[in-house]
Amino acid sequence: MMVQMRSLLILLVITTAPVAWLQKSVADETKPVCTFSEGAGGQLVTEGKVMPSKLVTFEAAGGAAIKMDVTCSQPAKLLVSPPIQVGGPEFKPVSAFTTVTTATGDSTKSNEAPLALPAGTTALSINLYVDKGNRLKVGNYQYTFKFTVID
C-alpha cells in the first residue's frame, strides 16, 4: 500500500490584537484530498498576569481558538506542526504545541498521532501554546502552523 503525503501550508497570523488572516497554498497542482475553509477567530494573548511568559489562544486565558472547516473527498489523516513564529520579538520557546479538536471531541497535538478525518466536512478548532520560559518582551507576536494530510 502506497501512502501519499501532501503538505498544505496554512499561514495564520494571530497577534495580541484581535486580527487574524489565513493564506492557503498547495504544493502541487493535483486535486487535494482535503481542502480547508478560511479561518475565523484566533486571538493570541499572554497567559499570566505578572511577567507573562506564555502566548496562548485558549478561551480560559481570554484568547480565541481558530475555527475552520476541512472537507475531505475520502477518509484521511491530519498532522499539525508546532506553532511557527513569523513575527514579533524572536525567541526559542521551551515548550510549544498546536492542538486540533473536532466538534465531536477527537483531537491531536503537534508531534502526536494524526487525527483521523472522515470523508465530508469536519469543523476544526485550533489552539496554539507557546512558552518562552521567562518574561516576554512587549511586541506584536505572530504565529502560523502547517497541516499535513496523509491519505
C-alpha positions in Angstrom: 0.0 0.0 0.0 1.4 3.3 -1.0 0.8 6.3 1.3 0.8 9.7 -0.2 1.7 12.7 1.9 0.6 16.2 0.8 1.5 19.3 2.7 -0.8 22.3 2.9 0.7 25.4 4.4 -1.8 27.3 6.5 -0.5 30.8 7.2 -2.4 32.1 10.1 -1.1 35.3 11.7 -2.6 36.0 15.1 -1.4 38.8 17.3 -2.2 40.2 20.6 -4.6 42.4 18.8 -7.8 40.7 17.5 -6.5 40.3 14.0 -6.4 37.1 12.1 -6.0 36.1 8.5 -5.3 33.0 6.5 -3.5 32.2 3.3 -3.5 28.7 1.7 -1.1 27.3 -0.9 -1.0 23.8 -2.3 2.5 22.4 -3.1 1.3 20.6 -6.3 -1.4 21.0 -8.9 -3.1 17.7 -8.3 -6.5 17.7 -6.7 -6.1 17.8 -2.9 -7.6 15.1 -0.8 -8.7 17.7 1.7 -9.5 21.4 1.4 -9.7 24.0 4.2 -12.1 26.9 4.7 -10.9 30.4 5.6 -10.1 30.5 9.3 -12.2 32.6 11.6 -11.3 33.9 15.0 -7.9 33.4 16.5 -6.7 35.7 19.2 -3.3 35.1 20.8 -3.0 36.5 24.3 -0.4 36.4 27.1 -1.1 33.9 29.9 -0.4 35.1 33.4 -0.9 38.5 34.9 2.5 39.2 36.4 5.5 38.9 34.0 3.8 36.7 31.4 6.0 34.1 29.7 3.3 32.3 27.6 1.3 33.1 24.5 -2.0 31.1 24.1 -5.3 31.1 22.2 -7.2 29.3 25.0 -10.5 30.9 26.0 -9.7 30.5 29.7 -6.9 33.0 29.3 -9.0 35.4 27.2 -7.9 34.2 23.8 -9.9 32.7 21.0 -9.3 29.5 19.0 -9.1 29.5 15.2 -12.2 28.0 13.7 -12.2 26.4 10.3 -13.7 23.5 8.3 -11.9 20.8 6.4 -13.6 18.9 3.6 -12.1 15.6 2.5 -13.0 13.7 -0.6 -12.0 10.4 1.2 -11.0 9.4 4.7 -7.6 11.0 5.6 -5.3 11.7 8.5 -4.2 15.1 9.6 -0.9 16.0 11.2 -0.3 19.5 12.6 3.0 21.3 13.2 4.0 23.2 16.4 3.5 26.9 16.2 5.9 28.7 13.8 6.9 32.2 14.7 6.6 34.6 11.7 6.7 38.0 13.5 7.5 39.8 16.7 10.4 39.7 19.1 12.2 36.4 18.3 12.8 33.7 20.9 13.2 29.9 21.1 10.3 28.5 23.2 10.9 26.0 25.9 7.6 24.4 25.0 5.2 25.0 22.1 2.3 23.0 20.6 -0.7 23.3 18.4 -3.9 21.3 19.2 -6.7 20.5 16.7 -10.1 19.4 18.0 -13.2 18.3 16.1 -16.7 19.1 17.1 -17.1 15.5 18.3 -14.1 15.9 20.6 -11.5 14.0 18.7 -8.2 15.7 18.8 -4.5 15.7 18.1 -1.5 17.8 19.2 1.6 18.6 17.2 4.2 15.8 17.2 1.5 13.2 18.2 -0.5 10.7 16.3 -2.5 12.0 13.3 -6.2 12.9 13.6 -8.5 10.6 11.5 -10.9 12.6 9.3 -13.9 11.1 7.6 -15.0 11.9 4.1 -17.1 15.1 4.1 -16.8 18.3 6.1 -15.4 18.4 9.7 -15.4 21.5 11.9 -12.0 22.2 13.5 -10.9 24.3 16.4 -7.2 25.1 16.6 -5.3 26.3 19.6 -1.7 27.5 20.0 0.5 27.4 23.0 4.0 29.0 23.2 6.0 29.2 26.4 9.2 31.3 26.3 10.2 30.1 29.8 10.8 33.7 31.0 9.2 37.1 30.7 8.1 38.0 27.2 9.2 41.3 25.6 6.5 43.7 24.6 5.7 43.1 20.9 3.3 42.1 18.2 3.8 38.3 18.1 2.7 36.4 15.1 2.5 32.6 14.6 1.5 30.1 11.9 1.2 26.4 11.7 1.2 23.7 9.0 -1.2 20.9 8.3 0.0 17.7 6.5 -2.8 15.4 5.1 -2.0 11.7 4.7 -4.4 9.7 2.6 
